[in-house]
C-alpha cells in the first residue's frame, strides 16, 4: 500500500536571487526540506532575513523555487500554469499577513467576500455571504458587517483578514507575522481566534513568526537559519 503524501512537502528547495550590481547571486534558501500533515499547525521561526517569508511565498505559489520541489498532496506545484496557480490559491490556500490589506472602500463583509468573487462566484454567492456573516459573527464582528476598515480597530481589522482567509474553506492557511503589528493583548485575541477557527475548519496552519509566544501556540516548530530548516522538529 502506498503512503498517503503529506499536505505540503518541500524537497531540497533552493531560492536564488540575483545580486545587486556586480555582487554574486544570493541563495536565500539552500536545500530546505519540510513535511506538513493535513490539519496540523507549524511555526517557522528564525532571525530577520533568514528566508521565512520567501519560504511561505513558495508554499503559497507566489514564487517558484530555483531548485528542488514544493509539493501539495504529492503534486509538484511548479507544473501548474499561471492560471492553474491562481485557481490553486483560491481553492486551497488562505493568506493572513502582518498588514491586513483590507480595501478601504469596501465594508468588512465585502472584504471577506473578495476571494469568493475571485473564485468566480459573482458577488460572492448566497452560500458565501451566509458563510461570511457566520464567520464574522464567530469572531465578534456580527454587528460590524457594514463598517469600513477605517471604522475598525487594528485587532478588528486583522480578524476580518482571518475570516477572509477562510471564506473559501482552504485546506492550508499561511500566516506571515499575523500579530506583528498588534499589542500583546490584541495579539493573544487574534491568535486564539485564528487557532480556534483553524481547528474547527480542519485546515493546516503554517505561521511565520519572531514571537516565542506565537510559536508556543503551534503544535510544531522549526527554525530557519542560513537558508536551511533545522533537522529537529519539536513540539513547542
KADA-V181547 format. One record per residue. N is the residue number from 1. RES is the residue in one small letter. OMEGA is omega in whole degrees, -180 to 180 (none if undefined). Layout:
n:N res:RES omega:OMEGA
n:N res:RES omega:OMEGA
This chain:
n:1 res:x omega:-179
n:2 res:x omega:-179
n:3 res:x omega:176
n:4 res:x omega:-178
n:5 res:x omega:176
n:6 res:x omega:178
n:7 res:x omega:-180
n:8 res:x omega:175
n:9 res:x omega:173
n:10 res:x omega:-180
n:11 res:x omega:175
n:12 res:x omega:-175
n:13 res:x omega:173
n:14 res:x omega:173
n:15 res:x omega:-177
n:16 res:x omega:177
n:17 res:x omega:179
n:18 res:x omega:177
n:19 res:x omega:179
n:20 res:x omega:178
n:21 res:x omega:-179
n:22 res:x omega:-177
n:23 res:x omega:179
n:24 res:x omega:176
n:25 res:x omega:-179
n:26 res:x omega:174
n:27 res:x omega:179
n:28 res:x omega:173
n:29 res:x omega:-174
n:30 res:x omega:177
n:31 res:x omega:180
n:32 res:x omega:179
n:33 res:x omega:-175
n:34 res:x omega:173
n:35 res:x omega:178
n:36 res:x omega:-179
n:37 res:x omega:179
n:38 res:x omega:174
n:39 res:x omega:-179
n:40 res:x omega:178
n:41 res:x omega:-175
n:42 res:x omega:173
n:43 res:x omega:172
n:44 res:x omega:-176
n:45 res:x omega:179
n:46 res:x omega:-179
n:47 res:x omega:177
n:48 res:x omega:180
n:49 res:x omega:-178
n:50 res:x omega:178
n:51 res:x omega:-177
n:52 res:x omega:-180
n:53 res:x omega:176
n:54 res:x omega:179
n:55 res:x omega:180
n:56 res:x omega:179
n:57 res:x omega:178
n:58 res:x omega:180
n:59 res:x omega:-179
n:60 res:x omega:179
n:61 res:x omega:170
n:62 res:x omega:-180
n:63 res:x omega:179
n:64 res:x omega:177
n:65 res:x omega:174
n:66 res:x omega:176
n:67 res:x omega:-180
n:68 res:x omega:-174
n:69 res:x omega:171
n:70 res:x omega:-177
n:71 res:x omega:174
n:72 res:x omega:-175
n:73 res:x omega:176
n:74 res:x omega:-178
n:75 res:x omega:179
n:76 res:x omega:-176
n:77 res:x omega:179
n:78 res:x omega:-180
n:79 res:x omega:-178
n:80 res:x omega:172
n:81 res:x omega:180
n:82 res:x omega:179
n:83 res:x omega:179
n:84 res:x omega:177
n:85 res:x omega:178
n:86 res:x omega:179
n:87 res:x omega:179
n:88 res:x omega:-179
n:89 res:x omega:-180
n:90 res:x omega:-174
n:91 res:x omega:-167
n:92 res:x omega:-171
n:93 res:x omega:171
n:94 res:x omega:-177
n:95 res:x omega:171
n:96 res:x omega:-177
n:97 res:x omega:178
n:98 res:x omega:174
n:99 res:x omega:-169
n:100 res:x omega:179
n:101 res:x omega:174
n:102 res:x omega:176
n:103 res:x omega:-173
n:104 res:x omega:-178
n:105 res:x omega:-179
n:106 res:x omega:176
n:107 res:x omega:177
n:108 res:x omega:-180
n:109 res:x omega:-180
n:110 res:x omega:177
n:111 res:x omega:180
n:112 res:x omega:-175
n:113 res:x omega:-177
n:114 res:x omega:178
n:115 res:x omega:177
n:116 res:x omega:177
n:117 res:x omega:179
n:118 res:x omega:179
n:119 res:x omega:175
n:120 res:x omega:180
n:121 res:x omega:176
n:122 res:x omega:-180
n:123 res:x omega:-179
n:124 res:x omega:178
n:125 res:x omega:-179
n:126 res:x omega:-178
n:127 res:x omega:179
n:128 res:x omega:179
n:129 res:x omega:178
n:130 res:x omega:179
n:131 res:x omega:179
n:132 res:x omega:179
n:133 res:x omega:-180
n:134 res:x omega:-178
n:135 res:x omega:178
n:136 res:x omega:175
n:137 res:x omega:-179
n:138 res:x omega:178
n:139 res:x omega:174
n:140 res:x omega:-178
n:141 res:x omega:-179
n:142 res:x omega:179
n:143 res:x omega:-177
n:144 res:x omega:-177
n:145 res:x omega:-175
n:146 res:x omega:178
n:147 res:x omega:171
n:148 res:x omega:-180
n:149 res:x omega:-180
n:150 res:x omega:178
n:151 res:x omega:-178
n:152 res:x omega:174
n:153 res:x omega:178
n:154 res:x omega:178
n:155 res:x omega:178
n:156 res:x omega:177
n:157 res:x omega:180
n:158 res:x omega:175
n:159 res:x omega:175
n:160 res:x omega:180
n:161 res:x omega:178
n:162 res:x omega:179
n:163 res:x omega:178
n:164 res:x omega:-180
n:165 res:x omega:-176
n:166 res:x omega:-169
n:167 res:x omega:-179
n:168 res:x omega:178
n:169 res:x omega:-179
n:170 res:x omega:174
n:171 res:x omega:-178
n:172 res:x omega:173
n:173 res:x omega:177
n:174 res:x omega:-176
n:175 res:x omega:-178
n:176 res:x omega:-179
n:177 res:x omega:-172
n:178 res:x omega:179
n:179 res:x omega:-174
n:180 res:x omega:-178
n:181 res:x omega:-175
n:182 res:x omega:175
n:183 res:x omega:-173
n:184 res:x omega:-178
n:185 res:x omega:179
n:186 res:x omega:177
n:187 res:x omega:179
n:188 res:x omega:-179
n:189 res:x omega:-178
n:190 res:x omega:-179
n:191 res:x omega:178
n:192 res:x omega:178
n:193 res:x omega:-180
n:194 res:x omega:-178
n:195 res:x omega:179
n:196 res:x omega:179
n:197 res:x omega:178
n:198 res:x omega:180
n:199 res:x omega:-180
n:200 res:x omega:-177
n:201 res:x omega:179
n:202 res:x omega:-179
n:203 res:x omega:169
n:204 res:x omega:-180
n:205 res:x omega:172
n:206 res:x omega:-174
n:207 res:x omega:175
n:208 res:x omega:-176
n:209 res:x omega:169
n:210 res:x omega:-169
n:211 res:x omega:174
n:212 res:x omega:179
n:213 res:x omega:179
n:214 res:x omega:-178
n:215 res:x omega:-178
n:216 res:x omega:179
n:217 res:x omega:-179
n:218 res:x omega:-179
n:219 res:x omega:-180
n:220 res:x omega:180
n:221 res:x omega:171
n:222 res:x omega:-179
n:223 res:x omega:179
n:224 res:x omega:178
n:225 res:x omega:177
n:226 res:x omega:175
n:227 res:x omega:-178
n:228 res:x omega:174
n:229 res:x omega:-179
n:230 res:x omega:-179
n:231 res:x omega:-178
n:232 res:x omega:175
n:233 res:x omega:-172
n:234 res:x omega:176
n:235 res:x omega:-179
n:236 res:x omega:none
